[in-house]
Amino acid sequence: MRYLSTRGHADRKQFCEILLEGLAPDGGLYLPESYPQVAGATLARWRQVWQAQGYAALAFEIFSLYIDDIPTQDLRALCQKTYTQAVFGTPEIVPLKAIKTHAAQGTQVFLEALSNGPTLAFKDMAMQLLGNLFEYELARRHAQLNILGATSGDTGSAAEYAMRGKKGIRVFMTSPSGRMSPFQQAQMFSLLDENIHNIALQGVFDDCQDIVKAVSNDLTFKSQYKIGTVNSINWARLLAQVVYYFAGYFQATSNDQQQVSFSVPSGNFGNVCAGHVARMMGLPIAQLIVATNENDVLDEFFRTGVYRVRTTADTHETSSPSMDISKASNFERFVFDLLGRDAARTKFLFQDQLGTSGVFDLSQDPLFAQARQRYGFLSGKSTHANRLQTIQEVFASNHIMIDTHTADGLKVAVPLAQPGVPMLVLETALPIKFAATLVEALGREPERPPKFQGIEALPKRVQELPTTVQAVKDYIAAHCA
Ligand SMILES: *Cc1c(COP(=O)(O)O)cnc(C)c1O
């Protein structure tokens, strides 16, 4: 399998080449040249693999269609090492839980648990694999990598727990001082591994992001200190997420003629884009529902055909903060497919149109209707009040607590669900990560997994630095000696 850029660059690359790269050289995103087709015999075989051997074996089957520059035994071993009960808490890795809702009669609604990994958010599903892939590939190349990132919570902790103790890798993770939830701060700052560096900066998330961009744009510094990233545009992260769409499907159905739908709490469009890839491969997905919070850039597009990125000032701070985005960094991948893989037009929309006006409009283009008709996309938006109400309803009728992002997914899914088609709502975090809103909704603290008892009291390792590019560069240089 070779990979191409959504903006038409002539290069065709292999998996391990793009693994350590971010954007393609022309600013586009990498996608496989084609989607392997698995409907029919392959899907039937994969159902058996899932049933007999479980998640890691299924992951291997899927990855081996996309990765041909890692020897088979090594790829299999990487999957077995990554997706274990010890790391993800259950033998199924992504178990389904049926729940009672107000959905149309005859519609089963399930939560698919993606958040039982080390940091209790779905980003672990991909980041744990990325840690093992990076370590493997860097060792093969006798190379080193210094990962520089900015986080408002989930990404940074998922990256640190995936990279801690890994040979050849250091992590420098900036976060806005005092702005993450106490639980998230404790998760990150209690890591004492030598290769993990927490950097707290005064300001908000975007200030951290700006500093990270400025450091990475200094190409001399970047190559001297081997700076890399782990952001959600990385194709390997997306590929890792494809697996749980298949695993969810096999759990919710008993034969391959059945269809299911997925509802996906969405921000940067990484999670639901993996669902799009699964569907393009032939997984019988009826609907792919994009659920947003008040930051409804994506809902607006799927309703109207207009994609309008927001300014930082127009981006709301919400109680599902991991979906607080001003633009959706993976969205270009879907638009490329929607436009019939027209790279010149994709480039025009994302580089020229968005670059100058911050908007593009496909409402008059006949292709736009295909987003729903051919690709199965639907969308909806959820607000703080919706979130509280959904959390309350699920607790009242099921005696379980769901987190705020999952609540957005469920709220949007219920009215759109089709009778007879199972609806799988992706559970993207555990409620303990967003305890304040759970207390607001239910008047009680969410349950805390035993391994996180008392983490707020653990010793913390975090460096406060002035919010300047130079201070961050100096810190990195001093710790790469
Ligand atoms: C990152 C995140 C999301 C959004 O996922 P995208 O891939 O950015 O669309 C949703 N929920 C939680 C809990 C997250 O951490």
The ligand as a Gaussian input file, in Angstrom:
#p B3LYP/6-31G(d) Opt

LIG

0 1
 C      -10.447000      13.847000      21.371000
 C      -11.777000      13.549000      21.945000
 C      -12.965000      13.641000      21.176000
 C      -12.967000      14.135000      19.743000
 O      -12.358000      13.237000      18.853000
 P      -11.917000      13.731000      17.396000
 O      -11.141000      12.599000      16.835000
 O      -11.059000      14.954000      17.614000
 O      -13.143000      14.044000      16.617000
 C      -14.155000      13.288000      21.769000
 N      -14.220000      12.900000      23.053000
 C      -13.122000      12.804000      23.825000
 C      -13.253000      12.385000      25.251000
 C      -11.854000      13.115000      23.307000
 O      -10.761000      13.028000      24.082000

